[in-house]
Amino acid sequence: MSKIPFNKPEIVGRELYYIAQAIMNGHSSGNGTFSRHAEVALEKNLENLVDVQLTTSCTSALETSALLLNVGPGDEIILPSYTFVSTANAFALRGAKLSFVDVEADTMNISVDAIARAITPATKAIVPVNYAGISCDMDALLDLAQAHDIAVCEDAAQSIGSKYKGRPLGTFGDIASFSFHETKNIICGEGGALAVRNENYIERAEIIREKGTDRSKFFRGEIDKYSWVDLGSSYILSDILSAFLLAQLEQIEDITTHRRALFYRYKENLDHLVNMAEFDLGISIVPDYNECNGHIFYITLHDTPQRQRLIAYLKERDIMSVFHYVPLHQSPYGKSHSVAERSLPVTEEKAGQLLRLPLYPSLQMDQVDTICNYVTDFFEAEKKAL
Ligand SMILES: Cc1ncc(COP(=O)(O)O)c(C=O)c1O
């Protein structure tokens, strides 16, 4: 059997043709033809509930969100510790303190009860991360945020193609940030998008993305010169990468359907692990309110040494598996920039147990079956060794 990587960034349609066109068009920087087409395609995918502006990454979309909300020293941001560094760094850059809270053990998504306990008069925003394309109970989260008049910035880096109660994730917060990094379901190398639901932020987001200038208005012929009007940065996605992205977005239905099928095959094959009395194992679950995009399939193991053994066992069989985040509240920078030192028992325990299995567009069902057979054999051997 040939090697099964953990992820494989793949060409799925007209990427190379569109990229060549973007270069030949003579407009390869941002805000070009492909950028507009990709933004419209993404808006359509998000059921036209948000205004989409492409960015160089999800990180820059999150940084734009922090600027849009005027986050500054004295503000507190509530977020999970079990996330990628950018979720926190974007707000720390503006001088805010981070209020890390725990996740739910079954989904690794932020606990709404924990958010309720962490709210203070200084809370400026809540940043839920839709881990693995699954969400927390968005209705409960939005009710809480509304009751306290706090902004919600969804970290939708992994959410493209997922829904909550029939509505796309990334359309619930005032603002959401998507990622098209090569590890995501829809890719363009490095890229992202800001999805703005609160109309008050649309015009300023354009300015922040354009180095703090009103150049976008100038290009549309709405003003006769552009100038520096606000803080900003260089966050616009080039038309070359937008061309790559558009070709991927054209295949989003097929990509998502296939990934979802692989995800449910894993689930079906490995469901028996949760009944293995010896080890207290877990597998990805999808709450009734979500429709998932098959972004990540994971197992939670008995402990970290057992996880290391399974990684090695699969690697010997040319199958790559990868753990995920190291909790941010325990990181050197996170510790010194948190509101309070909290112990987050679920995060601390599960972060050491979670292991992701291969999932990418050209992975086949029989390969998933092979991986699952090895995983099952591994646990049978572990049982015998007890
Ligand atoms: C939850 C989360 N937020 C933000 C990011 C950052 O995305 P990007 O690499 O597009 O900046 C990632 C990337 O993996 C992520 O998983």
The ligand as a Gaussian input file, in Angstrom:
#p B3LYP/6-31G(d) Opt

LIG

0 1
 C       -9.041000      27.774000      14.405000
 C       -8.054000      28.465000      13.517000
 N       -8.025000      29.812000      13.490000
 C       -7.164000      30.476000      12.704000
 C       -6.274000      29.815000      11.888000
 C       -5.323000      30.595000      11.041000
 O       -5.593000      30.437000       9.683000
 P       -4.596000      31.015000       8.587000
 O       -3.472000      30.045000       8.443000
 O       -5.429000      31.110000       7.338000
 O       -4.142000      32.341000       9.047000
 C       -6.266000      28.424000      11.879000
 C       -5.312000      27.698000      11.028000
 O       -5.106000      26.512000      11.081000
 C       -7.186000      27.721000      12.713000
 O       -7.219000      26.370000      12.763000

